Amino acid sequence: MADRCLQVFHTVAKVMSFTKAAETLHMTQPAVTFQVKQLEDFFNTRLFDRTHNKITLTEAGKVVYDYADQILEHYEKMNSEVRELTGEVTGTLVIGASTTIAEYMLPSLLGAFKKQFQDVNIRLQVGNTDAIVSMVENNMIDLGLVEAPVQNKNLEVDVCRIDEMQLICPLDHPLAKRDKVTVEDFRKFGYISREEGSGSRAVIDSYIREQGFSYSDLNVVMELGSPEAVKMAVESEVGLAVVSRTTLSKELRLGTLKAIPLDPPILRPFSHVRQKHKFRHRAVGELLEFAVTYCRERATELGFRIPTDDEQSLGRSK
């Protein structure tokens, strides 16, 4: 119902890129350019200055952006309040999730949510924790789910479960018979790391520093961008790795890898992140409530652990 040209312009202005806006809106770049051009024709002025590969808002563009921000938020409020009166839960929900959560936690949860709320369309953006937090900050997504503490105190953070990270190795590795391992035990072996910016990498780096070591003390032989790639490299005996226990159900069931708890253990939060003062679409509230209930009911079945009140503080860095 809200003017499409205004929505497209608003997205381009938020990300300052026609290409990124097209990806976010699931449109072609020419279609995005056409919608912005329509709005510029309406106002008979340029809304963006274009120089080489960079765009900036003109003075007119800044005015239109400020009003568009208010107009689109009021539209969301109007839509949600009317739906509340009629009892409907509908609309499009844009979620961002870091890789581990997107691949191993969300499919079953969103599948169950969709069965109950069939009129809610869900769009999922996947990226590392830094990218997802940035999307929340820039109002590009309604809700983020991340796997590392969040340092922005202006965002609302709720821990939905506690995850444990463990060392994985081939079954015939010298450490495979150990009940626990320390950083000193495994740092002498080849180590496979996640990429910088990954939530897993951030948590592991912090843990290593707490144990009196640094990332450079590890014998890093490879950096990879996904949990699946890391596990395959370990199975191929390229090195050891520290990964989320959540990602290991298949490998542990088939007996292709050994998972060893760390001493002391690594516990990290899986958290919901959203803007504090942004109007909350009713579908977001329903999803949050649904997710908490879903996790509690299936805690044992799925290996979830619900955080205690004290553990809620794990979600935000001090």
Secondary structure, 3 states (H helix, E strand, C coil): CCCHHHHHHHHHHHHCCHHHHHHHHCCCHHHHHHHHHHHHHHHCCCCEEEECCEEEECHHHHHHHHHHHHHHHHHHHHHHHHHHHHCCCCEEEEEEECHHHHHHCHHHHHHHHHHHCCCEEEEEEECCHHHHHHHHHCCCCCEEEECCCECCCCEEEEEEEEEEEEEEECCCCCCCCCCCECHHHHCCCEEEEECCCCHHHHHHHHHHHHCCCCHHHCEEEEEECCHHHHHHHHHCCCCEEEEEHHHHHHHHHHCCCEEECECCCEEEEEEEEEECCCCCCHHHHHHHHHHHHHHHHCHHHHCCCCCCCHHHHHHECC
